Amino acid sequence: MKKLFITLATVAVYLLLSIFTGWWAVTWVIWVFYFVYMVAQMYKDQD
């Protein structure tokens, strides 16, 4: 569960920076894939 919170915090900070710097159109894709990967890792660790 800790990994999920770290991922959410990282994504939130990075997306805010992306919005303010104008790179939103490019960087959001990277973070969506990162979030999905981390959620998958979290569920894998529970098995």
N, C-alpha and C positions, 0 to 999 in steps of 0.2 A: 504494500500500500504506500510505503514511503516513496518508491520509485514513481508512482503515479503523481503524487503531489509535487515532486521535483520536476517531473515532466511538465505538468500544468503550469508551474511557476516559470519555468524556462520558456515555454511557448508564449505565455502572456507577456513577459518582458520583451522577448524578441519581436513579437508581433507589434507591440506598442512602438518599439524603435523603428520597425519597418514602416509603420504608418506615418510616423513623424518625418522619416527621411525620404519617403516617396518610393520605397522599394517594395511596397505591399504586393503589387501585381506579380512579382517574381518569387518572393521569399515565402509566401504563405503555403505554397505547394510543398516545400521542403519540410515545414513544420507539421503539416498534416500527416505526411508519411512518418515522420519521427514520432508523433503522438501515437499513431496506429501501431508502430513497431514496439513502443514501450508498453502499451496496453497488452499486446500479445505476449511480451516477455513476462509481464506480471501474471497473466493467467497460466503461462507455462511454468513459472516458478511455484505456483500453488499445487500443481500436480504431483 
